[in-house]
Structures are given as structure tokens and as C-alpha cells.
């Protein structure tokens, strides 16, 4: 784990220490965390963009995946069960199968259980928050381990991560079933989008963790919350488009920073004197 004296505030935005951030969290009325691909990367799941991203290695895929699925769902599922997916999909799925929650996931669960974080809105499809024990979770881009009806929106567990046969039509309405994970060109399901908006509208403090804040509509919720007066805190190793509007910015990986932040918060709630220089 990264030593505490190497986790530093970002001076360009006024910064903030772990202790100060912990005080903000304990004094806030309703804290929501929004997590992005940086959380998944620390569990071994590759990103799409960037130096080691899947699209960098294999090329950018067509951005009309949902349209193509809707035009030929039978053909899509036949390619799926016959293992005819693109190379970047194969690598992503292998990583998803092998991934496990890291200390940052468990720290968020700990913050939820002591009543400091009320919910997590995640852009990730890996389901690691659930596996770590998160209770109030909004998976804005879906969950790769579930299936979803494109008609009525009913979701159910896949049972097996790699499909061996096409799924049956929805038992509730008879419509076509797809992976719950949102495809390129697919609208965010209305129930999920409504839940994400409700959580960020209730929040007077949002912690943005491991997100580049470039993928919409999820990232737009952060700017809307800030415009309404919510305190935005960023935990990320690198600067992002979000950094300029954050009250506090901590530069570090989530698996390193969040366990220390959890301890600081626990200390404050229990009355233990914390080191204000952290």
C-alpha cells in the first residue's frame, strides 16, 4: 500500500488532506460516490482508451452496436455462442472473469456500513461493488453478469458468464433479451438513469473516484450536482476534466487512498484524534 505521506492533495485546486476530506464526509448530509474505470483497472480490468487500452491494441469498434443488435438479434446471439466475438471483447471478458474486488471496493462498503456513504453510482459493468458487499448501488451502464429484456427491462442473472446458447425471449413480455451491459448507441435504461439522477440530486457531497469524467450522461450528473451547490471531491491518480470544479482533490489510486480515508472517517466518528497533517 502507498505510504500515507505519499498521498497528497492537488495544490492547483486548493487541495485538501485525507483528514479534511474525512471531515467533509462526516459533516455532509448525504454523500454519494461515483466510480469509474479507474476502480476496475486496479482489479486488472483494462480500459478502452489510453496507452494499454483495448481500442489502442485492437482498434476502435463501430459505435452502433445496439442498432446492429436490434436489427439482427438472432445473428448476434449465434456469433456470441459460437465464440465469434471481436478480440477486444474476448480479452475484456477474460479480465472480468478473473477480477476480484480490491481494498478500495471494500473501503467503500465500510464507509456505507458506518452510514457515511449513502450510495454508489458506478459506470463499471464488472459487478465488483456487489461482490464486495455494497448494498445501495446504481450500475448506470449495467452489469455484465446479468441479462435484460429490451422491452420491459426485467433483469435476471446469467448463471454462466460465457453463454452456451441464446437466451429465450423474455418470460414477462416476450421481447428480445440482451446482456444488461449497455451497448454503444444504446440509451441508458430509464429506471437506472432515474435512480442515478435521484441519488446525485439528493447529494450535498459527491466523491468522484477513478473516473475520467468524460463519458456521458453519467459524468454530466457531477456538473449538475456542483451547479446546485454540492461539494465535489476527486480521488484519481491523474488530473481530469472534473478537477477544476472539485473542492478537494486527492491524487492516488483508489485501492490505496480509500482504505486510509475509511480509517480517518472511522476515527472521527469514534472520537479518535487523527493526524491533521495526513
Helices and strands as residue ranges (DSSP letters): G 4-6, E 8-9, G 11-13, H 18-27, E 31-35, H 37-41, H 54-58, H 65-71, H 73-81, H 87-98, H 103-113, E 117-122, H 128-132, E 137-139, E 146-149, E 155-157, E 177-179, H 190-202, E 205-209, H 220-227, E 231-235, G 243-245, E 248-251, H 254-270
